[in-house]
Amino acid sequence: MNNTQTERDQKLKELLGEYWFVTFERTIAFLEKEYKSTISEDALLSKSMETAKQIQQLELSDMVLVEMYQKLDDYLNENKKKKRIPAHLLSMLIGLHLDHFEGIEANLDFLLKADISDETLSQCIKLLFHVIVLHYSNEDELEANFMELCEDMPSDFQLAPVLWHLYNEDVNYETLLTLASLADAKKPLKHAILGFKGFIYYEVDQPLEALYTYIVILHLIREHKKGAEHLGITYFLIAQCFYEIKNVPMTIEYCSKGIQEAEKREQPENLCMMYYLRAEALLEQEEKEKAKADLDSLLRIDPENEDGKELMKEI
């Protein structure tokens, strides 16, 4: 599979989570159960079905997929009423793989009104529709469309990837905070949603709100014994907030906790950030030897770390 396909798939897989796979599986199962003879008697539908089954197992070129997608589009325009449901479903699968958001919107519009007897598949179609609508929403439409997604989504659907997707689409921070609050209300005390919320608070210079959010995450990890692998980075984020509000001793304390945790779990990427922040905090207290020791540790892990080298020059 080429890099472009991999990137496309990765984005959609992150947004849909397990429902990426569920959608493919349930669609194929539904077609084989309800439309087996209809598909076998139609050359294009048979070929499209074969292609759809191969999407997640074999390497298929863009050319093959785009050509098949276009043929299905032409086929639907010929108004073959009896075969519209299977044609739309197959077009939806290929369109998903091609990240053809605008194209599959027409498929979903039709399928939402169609009689799909498989409830799980209907749920997948509705979820896809909401995700695509959200992807193309204007700033002033996002809140209402996000609320509709929250109302209709399956109970195990993950909202945090959707929030990060919207962040990467340059949605303004005020809107993102509103959406994060809606997500938190729908799925209270979920680490991933709280983590996003804390990040946005920090980005908009509200370190106290971010600090509170990260302390809640820390409490949840300790209380429920879940997410322990994120304990080190949570300590670091708390330390970062303390540094922003000029509480240097607490910055050092939580960096030290984070370093201990990251060393125990062998997380060198986290260690670099923590050593650097603790070195900065130690310099605030004029503890140059301790700061130098932290920077030495950082540069042993990452000899090319420019921030670490610059801070070492200051010492």
C-alpha positions in Angstrom: 0.0 0.0 0.0 1.5 3.4 -0.9 2.1 6.2 1.7 -0.9 8.2 0.6 -3.3 5.3 1.2 -1.6 4.6 4.5 -2.0 8.3 5.7 -5.7 8.3 4.5 -6.5 5.1 6.2 -4.8 6.2 9.4 -6.8 9.4 9.7 -10.1 7.6 9.2 -9.1 4.8 11.5 -8.3 7.3 14.2 -11.6 9.0 13.8 -13.8 5.9 13.6 -11.7 3.6 15.9 -13.0 0.1 15.9 -16.0 1.2 13.8 -13.7 1.5 10.8 -13.4 -2.3 10.8 -17.0 -2.9 12.0 -18.4 -0.9 9.1 -16.5 -3.0 6.5 -17.3 -6.3 8.3 -21.0 -5.6 8.7 -21.4 -4.2 5.2 -19.9 -7.3 3.6 -21.9 -9.7 5.8 -25.1 -7.8 5.1 -24.5 -7.9 1.4 -23.7 -11.6 1.4 -26.8 -12.3 3.4 -29.4 -10.0 1.7 -28.1 -9.4 -1.8 -26.0 -12.4 -2.7 -28.0 -13.4 -5.8 -28.5 -9.8 -6.9 -24.7 -9.2 -6.8 -23.7 -12.5 -8.4 -26.0 -11.7 -11.4 -24.5 -8.3 -12.0 -20.9 -8.0 -13.3 -20.1 -4.6 -11.9 -21.5 -5.3 -8.5 -19.7 -8.6 -8.4 -16.4 -6.9 -9.3 -17.1 -4.1 -6.7 -17.8 -6.7 -4.0 -14.5 -8.5 -4.8 -12.7 -5.2 -4.6 -14.4 -4.2 -1.3 -13.3 -7.5 0.3 -9.7 -6.9 -0.8 -9.4 -3.3 0.5 -8.1 -4.2 4.0 -6.2 -7.3 3.0 -4.4 -6.6 -0.2 -2.5 -3.8 -1.8 -4.8 -2.0 -4.2 -3.7 0.9 -6.3 -5.5 4.2 -6.3 -6.1 3.8 -10.0 -8.1 0.5 -9.5 -10.1 2.0 -6.6 -10.9 5.3 -8.3 -11.9 3.5 -11.5 -14.2 1.2 -9.6 -15.6 4.1 -7.6 -16.4 6.1 -10.7 -18.1 3.1 -12.4 -20.3 2.7 -9.3 -21.1 6.4 -9.5 -22.1 6.1 -13.1 -24.1 2.9 -12.3 -26.1 4.7 -9.6 -26.8 7.6 -12.0 -28.5 5.1 -14.3 -31.1 4.8 -11.6 -31.1 1.0 -11.1 -33.6 1.1 -8.3 -33.5 -2.6 -7.3 -29.7 -2.5 -7.0 -29.2 0.9 -5.3 -28.7 -0.3 -1.8 -25.8 -2.7 -2.6 -24.3 -0.2 -5.0 -24.4 2.6 -2.4 -22.9 0.3 0.3 -20.1 -0.8 -2.0 -19.5 2.8 -3.1 -19.4 3.8 0.6 -16.7 1.3 1.4 -14.5 2.3 -1.5 -15.1 5.9 -0.8 -14.1 5.5 2.8 -10.8 4.0 1.8 -10.2 6.8 -0.7 -11.1 9.4 2.0 -13.7 10.7 -0.5 -15.8 12.5 2.1 -17.9 14.5 -0.3 -18.5 11.6 -2.5 -19.8 9.2 0.2 -22.1 11.9 1.6 -24.5 11.1 -1.2 -24.3 7.4 -0.4 -25.0 8.0 3.3 -27.9 10.3 2.5 -29.5 7.5 0.6 -28.6 4.8 3.1 -30.0 6.7 6.1 -33.4 6.6 4.4 -33.1 3.0 3.2 -34.4 -0.1 4.9 -31.3 -1.6 6.4 -32.3 -4.6 8.5 -28.9 -4.9 10.2 -29.1 -2.6 13.3 -25.4 -2.5 13.8 -24.8 -1.6 10.2 -27.5 1.1 10.4 -25.6 2.4 13.5 -22.4 2.5 11.6 -23.9 4.4 8.7 -25.4 7.0 11.1 -22.0 7.3 12.8 -20.2 7.8 9.5 -22.7 10.4 8.5 -22.2 12.4 11.7 -18.4 12.2 11.4 -18.5 13.4 7.8 -20.9 16.2 8.5 -18.6 17.3 11.4 -15.6 17.2 9.1 -17.2 19.7 6.7 -19.0 21.9 9.3 -18.4 25.6 9.5 -17.2 27.0 12.8 -20.8 28.1 13.7 -22.2 24.7 12.9 -19.7 22.6 14.9 -21.4 22.7 18.3 -24.8 21.6 17.1 -23.3 18.9 14.8 -21.0 17.7 17.6 -24.1 17.4 19.9 -25.9 15.3 17.3 -22.9 13.0 17.1 -22.9 12.7 20.9 -26.6 11.8 20.9 -26.4 9.2 18.1 -23.0 7.6 18.6 -22.6 4.1 20.0 -21.7 3.9 23.7 -18.2 2.7 23.0 -17.3 5.3 20.4 -14.3 7.4 21.3 -14.7 11.1 21.1 -11.1 12.2 21.8 -9.8 11.4 18.3 -12.6 13.5 16.9 -11.5 16.4 19.1 -7.9 16.1 18.1 -9.0 15.9 14.4 -10.8 19.2 14.8 -7.8 20.7 16.6 -5.6 19.7 13.6 -8.2 21.4 11.3 -7.5 24.7 13.0 -10.8 25.1 14.8 -10.5 28.0 17.3 -9.7 27.2 20.9 -12.9 28.6 22.3 -15.0 26.3 20.2 -12.7 23.4 21.0 -13.2 24.0 24.8 -16.9 24.0 24.3 -16.8 20.7 22.4 -14.4 19.2 25.0 -16.9 20.2 27.7 -19.8 18.6 25.7 -17.7 15.4 25.3 -16.8 15.4 29.0 -20.5 15.8 29.9 -21.4 12.9 27.6 -18.6 10.7 28.8 -17.6 11.9 32.2 -14.1 11.4 33.6 -12.5 9.8 30.5 -8.7 10.2 30.5 -8.4 11.0 26.8 -11.1 13.7 26.8 -9.8 15.3 30.0 -6.3 15.2 28.5 -7.5 17.1 25.4 -9.3 19.6 27.6 -6.2 20.2 29.8 -4.1 20.7 26.6 -6.5 23.3 25.3 -6.6 25.1 28.6 -2.8 25.2 28.6 -2.7 26.5 25.1 -5.1 29.4 25.9 -3.0 30.4 28.9 -5.3 29.0 31.6 -2.7 27.0 33.5 -4.8 26.8 36.7 -7.7 25.2 34.8 -5.2 22.9 33.0 -3.6 22.0 36.4 -7.0 21.1 37.9 -7.8 18.9 34.9 -4.5 17.0 35.0 -4.9 16.5 38.8 -8.3 14.9 38.1 -6.6 12.5 35.6 -3.9 11.7 38.1 -6.6 10.9 40.7 -8.4 8.7 38.2 -5.2 6.7 37.3 -4.5 6.1 41.0 -8.1 5.4 42.0 -9.0 3.0 39.2 -5.6 1.5 38.4 -6.1 2.2 34.7 -3.9 4.2 32.4 -0.8 3.7 34.6 1.4 3.9 31.5 0.4 7.6 31.3 1.3 8.3 34.9 4.8 9.8 33.9 3.5 12.2 31.3 0.6 13.2 33.7 3.2 14.2 36.3 5.1 16.2 33.7 1.9 18.0 32.6 1.2 18.9 36.2 4.8 20.1 36.6 4.5 22.2 33.5 1.4 23.9 34.8 3.1 24.6 38.2 6.0 26.2 36.2 3.5 28.5 34.4 2.1 29.8 37.7 5.6 30.3 39.1 5.5 27.5 41.6 9.1 26.3 41.2 9.3 23.9 44.1 6.2 22.0 42.9 7.5 22.0 39.4 10.6 20.2 40.6 8.7 17.8 42.8 6.4 16.7 40.0 9.2 16.5 37.4 11.0 14.2 39.8 8.0 12.0 40.1 7.6 11.9 36.4 11.3 11.1 35.9 11.1 8.2 38.3 8.0 6.9 36.5 9.5 7.3 33.0 12.7 5.6 34.0 10.7 2.7 35.5 8.7 2.3 32.3 11.5 3.0 29.9 10.0 6.1 28.3 13.0 8.1 27.0 10.9 10.5 25.0 9.2 11.6 28.2 12.4 11.7 30.2 13.9 14.4 27.8 11.0 16.8 28.4 11.1 16.2 32.2 14.9 16.6 32.5 14.7 19.9 30.6 11.8 21.3 32.6 13.4 20.3 35.9 16.7 21.9 34.8 14.9 25.1 34.0 13.2 25.1 37.4 16.5 24.3 39.2 18.1 27.3 37.5 15.3 29.5 38.8 16.5 28.4 42.2 20.2 29.0 41.3 20.9 25.3 41.6 23.3 25.2 38.6 25.0 21.9 39.4 21.8 20.0 39.7 20.5 21.7 36.5 23.7 20.7 34.7 23.3 17.1 35.9 19.7 17.0 34.4 21.0 18.4 31.1 23.8 15.9 31.0 21.1 13.1 31.5 19.0 14.7 28.7 21.9 14.9 26.3 22.9 11.3 27.0 19.5 10.3 25.8 19.3 12.8 22.9 22.7 14.2 22.0 21.2 16.4 19.3 18.6 18.1 21.5 18.9 21.7 20.6 17.0 23.1 23.6 19.1 21.1 26.0 22.4 22.3 24.3 21.2 25.9 24.4 20.3 25.7 28.1 23.7 24.1 28.9 25.4 27.0 27.2 23.7 29.4 29.7 25.0 27.3 32.6 
